[in-house]
Amino acid sequence: MSISTLALANALAVDATRIAMSAIHHLDDAGCTVREIDIRNRRPVIRIEQPPINCWLRGALRKRITECGVTRTVYVTTCHGALVEWEASQHCTPEVVRA
């Protein structure tokens, strides 16, 4: 018995949605605000606002990018099988050059 491609894609989408919903419930309990959910892959990606200070969620990986005096730091961690991303931005003050 073979499973059709459409049935397999539906099963994967349902699985990704269940994983995302489980993670979203825990993130909501922790006080996080969800901005975006991407379930196109087997492991869903949930983008949130920067978590509160007292939140248990911590970034396992981070990437820093500085462009035009703004430093963006993107954090990525996992929560109940889903990837969770958030970013923090910091404006850099220009240095004073003295002659």
N, C-alpha and C positions, 0 to 999 in steps of 0.2 A: 504494500500500500504506500503510495507516494503522496506527499503533501504538495499542493500547488504552491507556486511562488507567491501568489496573493495571500494565501492562508498563512504562509510563513511570515510574510511581511506584517500581516495583521497581528500575529502572535508576538512578534518582536516589538511592535508598537505598544501593544497592551502591557508587555513586560516592562518596557521603558517607562510607561506611564505609571505603573504601580511603584516602581523604584522612585520616580520623581515625587509622587504623592507622599510616600513614606518620609522622604527627606524634607519635603515642604512642611509637613506637620511638625517635625522636630525643630526645624528652623523657626517656625512660627512660635512654638513654645519657648524658644530661646530669645524671642524678641526681635528676630531678623525680619526685614522687609524684602520680599521677593520682587525683582524687577522683570525678569525674563526667564523662560524655561525653553530649552532646546532638547527635543526628544528624537532628533533625526538619527542618532546613533544608539547603539545598545546601551551605552552608559550615558544617561541624560546629563546635561549641563544646566545648572541653576545659577543665575546671576542675581546677586543680592546687593542691597545698599550696604555701606560699611557697618559691620555688626556693632552692637553696643559694647561699651567697655567691659561690662560684667558678663559678657557672653562667653560660653565655654568654647566656642568655635575659634580655632586658631589656624592660620595659614601654614601649610606644610612647605609650600614652595612660593617664591616671590620673584617678580621680575620688575626691575626699575628702568624707566625710560625718562630722559629729560629732554624736553623740546621747548624752545622759546621761553625758558625760565620757569617752566612748570615740570615738576618731577611727579610722574605717575608711578605708583607701585601697585601691581596686580598680584593678588594673593589667590592661591588655588589649594583646596583641600577636598577631602571626601566626606560625605555624610550619607550613611545608609545606602551605599552603592552608587550614589550620584556625585558628580564633580560639582563643587561649589566655588564660584569665583566672586571676588569683589575687588574694588580698586580704591586706593586712597591717593589724593592729589595734594601736593604741597607747592605753593608758590615760593620761588627762590627770590630773595631780594638781590638786585644787582650790586656788585661790589663797586665801591667808590675808588676811582683811579686818581691818584695824586701825582702831580708832576714833580 
